[in-house]
Amino acid sequence: MTSRNIEPNECPRKAAEAVRAFNHATQRTRDRRPGIAYPGTVYRAIGAFGTLAHRLPQAFDQIGTALADLYTAGHLTADHGTPTEHALAVSEALREAETHATAMAEALERAHSASSPLGYSGPIDDTDDL
């Protein structure tokens, strides 16, 4: 299956579910044990979230471009107000989201670098994360 055969809405939905699964997998246990036992896991998780954040601006830009193309072609209607005001509001919000995603990616790069030299010196438990 090529990427053109994928329903576009399915991709961010799967990403959201993956983040939800990460949140559940890394919650502290009832006995207050951390959900992430080793700094290497922290490093890899931050790196993965950084990759995700780096890809968001392009995704938001492509959504905005698609909407602009629909608007230019005259294929938009609106339940209230005008298509123009709604299309402009979406465009503005997506540009803001791009800016925030870029800032998030940069912050995650700093966190990734800062976590790089960290190591673990406690006891090893084979049931902890790897």
N, C-alpha and C positions, 0 to 999 in steps of 0.2 A: 504494500500500500504506500503510495507516495504521500508527501505532506499535503498535497492539494486535495486528497481524499479524506482528510481529517476535518471533522466539524470544529471550527475555530474556538467556539465556546467551551469545548471539552478540555482543551489544553489548560487554560487558567483554572478551571474547576478542579482538574487533577492536581495542579500545583497547590491549590488551596487545601485540598484533602491531604496532600503530602505534608504540608506544614502542620496541619491539625494532628496527623499521626506522629510527627516529630514532637509536638507539644505534649501529647499523651505519653510518649515513650520516655520523655526526659523529665517528667514531673518527679518531685521528691516523693519518696515512699512514705507510708504512714509512720515508720520509725525514723523519719527525717534523714534517711540516706539520700544523697543526691542522685538524680536521674542520669547524670553523666559522671562517671567515676574517674576519668583520666583526662589530663590536659590535651592529649593527642586527639581525643574525640572532640573537645572544644575547638581545637585548631581546624579539624576537618569540617566540622559543622559550620563554623564561621566562613570558611572558604566556599562551601557549597551555597550558603546564603548570599555570599558576595557575588558568585556567578549568577545566581538568580537576579539579584539587584541590578547587575550590569546589563542584563537582557531586557529589563522592564522599559527603559526609555524608548528603545526601538519598537517594542510592542505598542506602547501608548501612541507613538508617532504614527504607526501603521493604522491604528484604529482611527485616529484623527484624519489621516489622509483618505481612508475609505469613506468616512462620513462626509468629508469635503467633496469627494468625487460624486457621492449621491446627491449632495446639495447642488453642486454645479450642474448636474444632469437634470435637475428639477424633479428628483424622485423622492422628496421628503414632504411629509405633511405633519401637522401637529394637532393634537387633541384640543389644545388651547394655546393662545399666543400665536406666534408665527414660527415657521421652520427656521427662519433666519435667526431669531433671538435664541432659540434652543440650540441650534448648531453652533452659534458663537459661544454660548455658555459651556457646551461640551468641549469645544476647542480650547477655551481658556483653562478649564479645569484639567484637561489632559496635559497641557503645557506645564501647569503647576505640578501635576503628578510626575512628569518627566524630571522636573527640577528636584523634587523630593527624592525620587528614585536615584538620581545621580548623586545627591548628597548622601543617601543611605549607602550606596555602593562605595563611596569614598570613605565613609566611617567604618564600614566593614573591612575595607583594605587595611585601615589603621589597626583595627582590632585583630585582624589576621596576623599582621606583622608583629604586633605586641604579644600575641599568644605563641608565636613561633618558638621562642627559646624556653618556654615552660616545660618542665618535666615532672614526673611523679615520683615521690619518695616513700609512699605509704605501703601498706601490705597489699598484695595482689590477691584478688578474689576472682576465681574462674567464672563466677556467675555475673560479674560486672560487665559493662559494655566493653567492646574491644576497639 
